[in-house]
Amino acid sequence: MFEHLCFFKCKPETGHEQIEHIKSQFLRLKGIIPGLIEVSFGINITKETQFANGYHMGLRMLFESQQAVEAYLIHPEHVKVSDYVFSCIQEVSVCDFTV
C-alpha cells in the first residue's frame, strides 16, 4: 500500500466555503479513482504551531500501490479538483511513502 500526504497553505482570500468545497471534492474521489482506498481531509488544529509552517489543511490518501497514485495524478477527476485547489492555495507540500 502507498500513502499520499499533502499539506496546503491557503491564499489570504480563501474562505471557509472554498475550503469546504475542496474537502468535499477530495472526499468524493474515493469510489471514482481506481486503487484509492481511503481519503481523509482536515483543517490543521495542531498546538505545535512552531512546526506547522503555515499549513492550513492536510490531505491523506491511501492507495493500493505507487502505480495507483501515478494514475490518480493524471486522472481527469483529480485534474479538475487540482485546478480548483490551486486557485485557492499558495503552496503545497507532498510526502509519499509505502506502508
Secondary structure as the mmCIF struct_conf table of DSSP 4:
data_model
#
loop_
_struct_conf.conf_type_id
_struct_conf.id
_struct_conf.beg_label_comp_id
_struct_conf.beg_label_asym_id
_struct_conf.beg_label_seq_id
_struct_conf.end_label_comp_id
_struct_conf.end_label_asym_id
_struct_conf.end_label_seq_id
STRN STRN1 PHE A 2 CYS A 10
TURN_TY1_P TURN_TY1_P1 PRO A 12 GLU A 13
HELX_RH_AL_P HELX_RH_AL_P1 HIS A 16 LEU A 27
TURN_TY1_P TURN_TY1_P2 ARG A 28 ILE A 32
BEND BEND1 ILE A 33 ILE A 33
TURN_TY1_P TURN_TY1_P3 PRO A 34 GLY A 35
STRN STRN2 LEU A 36 ILE A 43
BEND BEND2 LYS A 47 LYS A 47
HELX_RH_3T_P HELX_RH_3T_P1 THR A 49 PHE A 51
TURN_TY1_P TURN_TY1_P4 ALA A 52 GLY A 54
STRN STRN3 MET A 57 PHE A 63
BEND BEND3 GLU A 64 GLU A 64
HELX_RH_AL_P HELX_RH_AL_P2 GLN A 66 ILE A 74
HELX_RH_AL_P HELX_RH_AL_P3 PRO A 76 CYS A 88
STRN STRN4 ILE A 89 THR A 98
#
